[in-house]
Amino acid sequence: MQTQRGLSTVVATALMLSAVAVLGTTLVLWSTSNLRVYETSLATTSSSNTNRINEFLVIENVGFCKANGNCLKGHNYINITLANYGNIGLNVTQIKLNDSRYVYTFTNVPISPGKEYSWKNSTNYPWSSGKPQKIFITTGRGSIFTTQVTAP
Amino acid sequence: MRSRKGLSTVVGMVFALIALAISVGYITYSMNILDQYNQVVIAKSQQTIDNGKENFQLYTSTIKNNKFNVTVINTGNLPINITRMWVQNYSVSDSVNYYTINTLVSPGATMINIGQNIPLTVNPASNGYYNIKLTTTRGNSLQFNMGSPGVKPLFMQLMFLPNKSSVTGLNVTLLYLVTNNSTSNNLLTNIQPQLSSPVCTGTGSLTSLVGPVPAQYPTLPSGSTAIFKWNYVFGGAATNKCYITASLKNGIASNFAYDTISLP
């Protein structure tokens, strides 16, 4: 009788230990996996936001050219020079002039730190003297840099 | 029995400690990431504040040795780094070029001879008209136009003092005032006056003694007036008049001023 009672106690203890071990391992694995996902997500979000904040693109010069004046292209255009004064490279994906009618998209225009990039309209852009022109530059990370210049 | 009961507690505690360590690790990692992000935000804010504090002004701009000679003053309380000088020549097709400057200017300091070391020559006697822009590493810029007075008509006056002479052989003064009436930051260069030969009635005459004084104004900023002076001797008989016109060399031909001096 005593031996049988002892056996059930051993089995019960073994079951308890197994249950604790299984539950504990599951909990630890689950939490590790979840926290790893959160860590990755946090690192990615933080990194992309940090990089976006660190982007420092300057619309350094805007030149205007008139087709009937001194313009070599034969149509009105503007010449935008962008300078990257930040410490990370960036990729220009879009240049928008004034409104949605004049949107120019790019697939690969990287500008390294300390470098610049000049762009001219390949099609006619009818700017008018004395009227302000809004310029919106979008980068691959989603930053938008704007400026306003008055045509001469 | 006692030792077996304690075993499951110990095992549970071990797992609890592992879970706690993982949680603490995650929290520490998150705090570090947030701290780094915070540092970046603070740095960016400081950069934006510095950008607003940066302030530099044009002191003068001339053409020396056929090159631009620009002087700027850092009027802010931060050092600035002038990186490039952009020059657009309005009289040449599609001519926009930039030249590297890369010079630091301390707060309150003056930077001279900007443009003297760049490979761009300018003929002051030509009718050239330029747009000049100096840019800094913080993205600010100083922009102004510079060129001959032959682009837009200027406000000008010519006056004899006195313009009526009671006696013959009187010494008179001729003043020529030219105002740069441009509303934008427009610097005119090489302002030199020229007078027509006097046209007189009867026996009237105007004999030049001295002038113009000064011979020229190297630059004339927006809103400023250049004053040139001549001295003449006016002679003649009663009712005689002398008429003279003044204009600017390299100026617009139709932009001139005139005045008459007469004997009663």
Interface residues (C-beta under 8 A of the other chain):
Chain A: T9 V10 T13 M16 L17 V20 A21 L23 G24 T25 L27 V28 S31 T32 L35 Y38 E39 L42 A43 S46 N49 T50 I53 N54 F56 V58 E60 N61 G63 C65 N70 C71 L72 K73 N79 T81 A83 Y85 P152
Chain B: M1 R4 K5 L7 S8 V11 G12 V14 F15 A16 I18 A19 I22 S23 G25 Y26 Y29 S30 I33 L34 Q36 Y37 V40 V41 K44 Q47 T83 R84 W86 Q88 Y90 S91 V92 S93 D94 S95 V96 Y98 N131 K133 T135 T137 R138 G139 S141
